[in-house]
């Protein structure tokens, strides 16, 4: 594969200088950037939390997490359930499960920090290994997350749906990475992406990179319009007096968290919504041998990263408590002690006030 871009040494110098000069003036004051927090453990936790999540949301979670486990040694004793409790509401729960696996690995293996070694740790991939190595050791590795991808995609006018998109981005990122001061440089890009080259409404008018940038706003809008997939599903509020059934979710998005039983989330096609919902309910009832009457309590909307979900909640009142495979009867109080997603918090509000 031959990739060619207009990245000569003059372009590189100008690019790096502009970004770093901008950072010197505009650097964000973030808790994990404080001098006392410049160690592997704290940078790692912050980078994991920041994946797919905005800084404003991460800060209170990061602070509570660090208060509970101030260093790697204390984190070694954390249980998965407790990590998930501290994670609840932050989303992408697989990250919390990976943190657990990673600390179990780190308990047994001492590592010299560099991007190659860090990739051996479960759950640490290309981005986090490079970010930690660049920030802590100034290693000259390309640091590419979704935000940095966005700047490069816009500046070089690339189409994210094309086959070689990721390879092109990585090639460009490597070309532009400075030999020294990479920690400073990659954090400059992170802040620049968040404050100037923002996902929505980039501030192109006063941008320091304007002359170097080939961004096409119209093209970006058309691409975005095709990304809003709508799905629907059903949550089953099966209850007897003040007890109801819950399960530990096996869905990839909610893995390890507790919820009322949920159907699959299906893409809302042209078929009428009520037909799909009735079909899901009747399939679920018959697979669980339930002939009881039910009532639809309403629905909640929730946005996951790749789709919008409309989740209907169905109230099924039983005459007696029956045992179900892999389901557990709980009271509201017990349910409150279990780790659960933001979606389930919305559902709980709806089901307990309307039933
Ligand atoms: S000109 Fe606009 S799109 Fe290009 S880098 Fe600046 S903010 Fe981003």
Boltz pocket constraint, residues with backbone or C-beta under 6 A from the ligand:
constraints:
  - pocket:
      binder: B
      contacts: [[A, 151], [A, 154], [A, 155], [A, 196], [A, 197], [A, 198], [A, 202], [A, 203], [A, 204], [A, 205], [A, 207], [A, 208], [A, 209], [A, 210], [A, 213], [A, 214], [A, 215]]
      max_distance: 6.0
